[in-house]
Amino acid sequence: MPLHAQVEEALLRDIETALPGWRLPSEDQLVAQYEVSRTTVRTAIQSLLARGLVEIRRGKGTFATRPTITQELTELTGFVEDMQAIGREPSALVLDRRLVAASETVARQLSMQRGAAVARIQRVRMADGNPLSFDETYLPQELGEKIMAEDLENQPIFSLLEHKYATPLFEAEYRLAAVASHGTVARALGIEAGSPIFLIERTTFSSAHRPVDYERLYYRGDHIRFVTRLTRRQPKTAMPG
């Protein structure tokens, strides 16, 4: 077995017995521990990275990854509800909140004029302290100014809308795409620019099909997968004749 494969197998055994999020020894420590070259260690780490078993956090080191989160797309739920349902601890970090002019896309999704003022909230959503998604939320100005004044690191927007501001949420339209992360998203999630991520565009509607919330949700492609269940449309019974 090549040296890099031997190092990889040894590290794999350590990863399997360690807690998720375990920090691997530094490159220098691995070189000394296994008495191999730096190139051999890097090849072993790159193989583990390609297998999704470790992640490199810039300036911090190499860490064992947690098992991929599986999220079902079967009903309208928020991030906090999703994470609590699978036993993860949700948290949030607010990066920015301000009024901005609605772009053509935002205006179309919220059924308003382009250039109208809307509230924009940018947050990093975390599961067990690990960044999982970068969320960009847009709300109509009147409602958005109220939401922006809240403690958004501890209060989910969906809960605020429904329980404090009498805005029931009935349905949402999802649009899912696989994209490459750009600078802002990559920095927020601590990943390399160009890394694969899921982009979910979600428009949520209140009564009378009134749009009240438009979001761009950027999920780490190496940490989550989405599943849904579909039923097949039954063919119409042929008329006798």
N, C-alpha and C positions, 0 to 999 in steps of 0.2 A: 504494500500500500504506500503511495507517495507520502512524503513527510507532511505536506499540507493537509492531506486527507486524514492522517493520524491525529494531527492537532485538532482538526475539525471534529472528529469523533470524540476526542477527549473533552473538548468544550461542550459538545452536545450532551454528554453525560452529566456535566456540571449544570447545564441549563435545565435538564429534565428534573433534577433534584432541588433546584433553587426556587426561591419565590419569584413570581412575576415581577419584573422591574429590577432584578438583580444586575448589578454593574459588573461587567467582566473586568478582569485585570487589565492594566494598561498594556500597550504594545511592548514596551520595554520589559515589563514583568513577564509577559508571555514568551518573549525571546529568551529570557534567562531561565524560565521554568522548564521549557521544552528543549532548550539548547538547539534552537534552529535559527535560521536567518529571518530578518525582518520581512523579506518578501514572502517567505513561507507563512508567517503569521497573517500577513495581509490577505493572502490568497484564501486562507481558511476563514477569516472573518467575512470576506466578500461572498463566499459560498453560503455561509450562514445568513448573511443579509439577503441574498437572492432567494433563500428558502423561507424568508419571513420570520426567522427565529430570533433575530436580533435587530436592533435599530441603533443608528448612530445619532446622538444628540450633540450638535456642534458645541464645542467648548466644555462638554460634560463627560463624554466617553461613550462606550458601547454598552447597551443594556439588553437583557432578555425581554422579549415582547410578551404581552399578555395574549391569551387566546383571542382570536378574532370575535368581535361582537356580532351577533346575528340579530337583526332587527326586522320585525315583520311589518309590512306595509298593508295592514288590513283595516285600520281605523285611524281617525284623526287624533293624534296624541302629540304632546310636546316632549322636548328632550328630557326633562326631569322625570316625567312619567315613564318614558322609554327605559331610562337607566335604572330607575327603581324597580321596574318590572323584572329585570334580569340580575338584580342584586348588586348593581354598581352604585357608587356614591357620586351623584352629580354635583357639579359646582360650575361657577362662571366667573369670568374676568371681563369687565367692561372696558373696552379700548377707546370708544368714542361714542358720543351722543350729541346730535346737533340737528338744526333745521337746514335742509338743502333744497335745491330746486329739483323737481321731479324730472328725470330723464324720460325719453319717449317710452321706454319699456316700463318704468315704474308708473308713469301716468296711465298707460294702457291697462296695467294690471289693477290699479286702484280706481279706474274709471274717472279720471280727472284730466284737467288740461296740462299739457306739457309745460314745465316751468313753475307750476304751482308749488307752494312750500309743503314739504313733507318732513316728518321726523325720521332720521336715520340713526339706528343703533347698531354698533358693531361690538360683538362679544366673542370670546373664545369659550367654548363649552368643553368641560373636562369630565372624564370618568375616572374615579379613584385618583384624581390629581393629574392625570395624563391628558394632554390636549387631544380632543377627538374631532372637533369641528370648529370652523370659523363661521359665525352667523352674521348676516347683514339683514336687518329688519327695517322695513319701511311702513309707516303708518300715516294716515291723514293728519294734518297739522293739529287740529283741535284735540283729537284723542291722543296723538303722539306726544304732545307737550305734557299731558298728564302722566303718561307712561314714563317719559324720560325723567320725571321728578322722583320716581320710585327707586327703591333699592333693588336694582336689577341683577345684582350678584346673588341675591337671596330670594327674589320674587320672580317666578316664571311669568312671562308676558301673557301667556294664555290664561293663567289663573287670575291675573289682574284684570284682564278684559272681561272675563266671565263673572267674577265674584265682587269686584270693586267698582267696575264701570259699566255694569249692566249691558254687556255686549256679548250675547250668546253666540257661540261658534257652531255652525251646523255642518259645514262641509269644506273641502279644500281640493284644489287641483294641483297635482304633482307633475313635475317634468324632471326627469332624471337623465343625466349625461355623465360620461366619463371624460374628464378634462385633465390638462396638466396644470399644476399649481403655479400661479404667478407670484411675484415678489411679496406682496402684502399678505397673501394667504400663507405662503411658505414660511415667512417670518413668524406669523402668529401661531402656526402649528409646530414650529421647530423642525421643519423638513427642508430638504433641498428644493430649490426652484426647479420646476419641471417634473416633480414627483407626481404620480397618478393620484387623482382624488375624484370623489363623486361630487357632482354639483346637483343639488336638488333645488329647483325653483318651486316655491309653494305659495299659492294665493289662497287665503282663507276667507270664507264668506260668513256673514251673519244673516239675520233675517232678511227676507225679500231679496236674497241673493246679492246682498250688498258687500263688496270687498272691503275688508277692514285691515288686512295685514298681508304684505307681500314680503317674502324672504328669499334670500339666496343662502343656502346652507352648503358649506364646503366640508365634506367629510374625508378624513384620511382613508385612502384606498387600501392601506395595509392593515387597518384596524377594524374594519366593519364590512359586513355584507348585508344586503337587503333581500328579503324573500317575501313572496306573496302567493296567494292561492287563487287560481282562476277557475271559473266554471265554463264549460263549453255551451255555446248557444245551441239549443236543440232545433233540429230542422223542422220546418212546418210540415204537418201531416198532409200528405197529398190528398186532394179532393177526389172522391170517387167519380168516375165518369168513363 
